[in-house]
Structure formats: structure tokens, C-alpha cells
Amino acid sequence: MVSSVTVVKSSRPGTVRSSDDHSSVDPIAARSVSLGAADVSKPPVRTTWIYLLRHGATAANRAVPYRIQGRGSDLDLDELGRCQALRAAEVLRTIALEAVYSSPLRRARQTAAEIARLHRLEVRVVPELVEADVGAWEGLTWEEVEQRDPDHFAFFLANPGTVPYLGGESFQDVQARVLPALNALATLHPGGRIAVVAHNVVNRAYLAALLNLPISQARGLPQANGGINLIRHDGHPPGRIVTLNAALHLEGLE
């Protein structure tokens, strides 16, 4: 039985109310969370720690040649991805997490479920954390993209960050929806610690903002499957990075 979670409007905007405790929660069942009530105009006065992860690997992540995987590919974790999720969950086992949030895609929810299970929490889905819309290039290799859409592909490479995937989103578009979403989550948990499981483009776009990098440089930020970033959010949005792409716990899995 999964407890319901509602973001309610009250004298304290962004209050999270749960209908019961988490003593019998099935962590794989995810509940969608609306961030509309979070008062991001009043940043948290106490430090919020965000453990931001990239999901474990899927078959598409490891395909040779690589195939582009956006929001249109809702794949399960493969065997390696499940091992990566378990390793990441073990790293966070002793952290007093208040909540575990995830993108709505299965690869992220399954990773988040391993973390939630160890903390007897439910996975809360945040739609804004979904992976980039890669449009007509979903499932293609980069060589196939270059053959099919040479002009747009050249424009895309020359203007990283602002030119969208053909028929989809740009890194800039992703950053515009992800940054306020993660700021809102920090506002909901002042003084707390939360885990957030998202995606390659999502994480890179968010981390570029924290580093004050041009969005054109976001693609250069490494994000390993199962890797962990630690963000300190202490009242100065969008926060600052304490640890970037920690991946020592993944050694020996490849």
C-alpha cells in the first residue's frame, strides 16, 4: 500500500502532507508530485543537500554504436544498470534522506526504487525531470543522424546548447524546466537531504547552471550511469556543487 503524497497550499507554501507513515511502502510504486505550490521566491534558510544521480545503464546506453536515448525511449535497466543502482543505493544507505524523487521514465524510477527501498520511502515522480525530447533522432546513431539530416546536424554541432535536437528540445530548453524544478524541491526540504534520480542531459543542463557555465559547455560535463553529484542549496539558488560525478562505487562493474 503506497501512501499518498500531496503538495498542499497552506500558510507554509510547499508543505508536503502524507496520509500515513512509510512502514509498508512499496518503493517501486511511484507517485507524481506537483511543484506548483512550492514558494521558490523564499529560498530555504537552512542548507538542503541534494544527491543528484544519473540512472543506471540500459541496453541503449551500452549499444555499439551508441544510439540516442531521450524521453521517447522508456527502457528498463539492464543487468549492469541494476548493479549500478544497487551500488549507488548502498552509498546513500547511511544518509538520512527525507525523500527520493525521480524522472517519470522507468530507468530512473527503477534506480530511485533501490534507494527508496533502503530508507522505507516511496519514489516521488517529478515530470519536469524527464529526459530531453530528442525528436526525430530518437534511437538513431550519430552516423545515421548525419546521413539523414546533415544540415541540421552541422548546425546542432556548431551551436551546442541552443540548437534543439531535430523536432525536440535544446539543452537550453531542458535547463529552463529543470532549474526551477530542483530549486522547488530544495525549498520543500529546508535543512533536509533528498535524492533525485534523473538523466544525462537533465543533469548536465542543471550542473552547468550551478557552475555558471555557458549552456554550450553543458555537454562536456561527465555524468556516469549510477554516478552521484552532491549539491548544497543554502538559500542562494541555484546552489553549488560539492561533489561532481562521484563514481568510485561503480569500479569493477564494467
Secondary structure, 3 states (H helix, E strand, C coil): CCCCEEEECCCCCCEEEECCCCCCCCCCCEEECCCCCCCCCCCCCCCEEEEEEECCCCCCCCCCCCECCCCCCCCCCCHHHHHHHHHHHHHCCCCCCCEEEECCCHHHHHHHHHHHHHHCCCEEECHHHCCCCCHHHCCCEHHHHHHHCHHHHHHHHHCCCCCCCCCCCCHHHHHHHHHHHHHHHHHHCCCCEEEEEECHHHHHHHHHHHCCCCHHHHHHCCCCCCCEEEEEECCCCCCEEEEEEECHHHCCCC
